[in-house]
Amino acid sequence: MPQVVTLGDINVDIIAHIPRYPPSGGDGLARRASVHGGGSAANTAAVLARLGVDVGLIGRVGEDPLAKWALAELAEAGVDLSAVQRDPELMTGLMFIAVTPDGERTMFGYRGANARTSPALLDEAYIAAARLLHLSGYALLEGPQREAALRALEVARRAGSTVTLDVGLEAATKLASEMRGLLPQVDLLFPTLAEAERLTGCGDAEEAIERLLSWGAKAVALKMGARGCLVGTAEGIFAVPAFAVEVKDTTGAGDAFDAGLIFGRLKGLGWRESALLANALGAMAAAVEGAGSSLLGRERVRAFLEERQGHPSWRAWRRELRILLALLS
């Protein structure tokens, strides 16, 4: 049985790099395009697998060529796909992602078979045996996938497993009240600043974290892109700086961040070391096209951290860097 189970969407991402957004009715011609596997829960699972974690994925795909594409990438990464469901009617989720020269991505898509992930087909023993259940907020958007996610959450809590939740902007916008109600069942919450503001009504990062903690979340890792992250627990809130990279495509960067923090905590690291690793993986993913999971194995991550270990700007974090390098060796 996997050590970690993730539940959420499995997609194929069509990524197009455009010079600018066209006016309404105009044309946005891409300078280049590529096709990758995607989906928040799938991306996080792939990065964890490449780091050596035994991870399984619960989701749903169609019976189409897109499914073969998406699942082949996950299988190659080492993700267990035995709990992936098949839909005989709806197509596999498909996302069109427009990336502007600053590396920021805007997503348009069809969730397809994802939304029909069935609670009746969940293997509860599979979920209960895992040390950690990671949920994507997109899984809460509509039923029956919502019921599957809530059922998995119930099983994980009853089994004493750790629960982590990546919020997702659409879920934070449409389901703010419902997501606030889930916080007492969440051990680690992963919002962006925009998502935290939608959930709390507060634009100040530290105040938003304090509210989320007061509403029941055990820990919050607030993702702030080039500004790094803020981590809040019962012991307080602290900041972790970002790693400077040339940003090419932010697709999957937040999912890689999640994987880094989850990996660190599974390995018994403290919050500072785990958050630093999360920032490193997020930066590495943003520096390549697509989610970048194929580039996030232990050796690549270790080399990335080694390059920065002796730099004066990381003097205050050398202890944490040494711990991470020892773990990844």
Secondary structure, 3 states (H helix, E strand, C coil): CCCEEEECCCEEEEEEECCCCCCCCCCCCCCEEEEEEECHHHHHHHHHHHCCCCEEEECEEECCHHHHHHHHHHHHHCCECCCCEEECCCCCEEEEEEECCCCCEEEEEECHHHHHCCHHHCCHHHHHCCCEEEEEHHHHCCCCHHHHHHHHHHHHHHHCCEEEEECCHHHHHHCHHHHHHHHHHCCEEECEHHHHHHHHCCCCHHHHHHHHHHCCCCCEEEECHHHCEEEEECCEEEEECCCCCCCCCCCCHHHHHHHHHHHHHHCCCCHHHHHHHHHHHHHHHHCCCCCCHHHCCHHHHHHHHHHHHCCHHHHHHHHHHHHHHHHHC
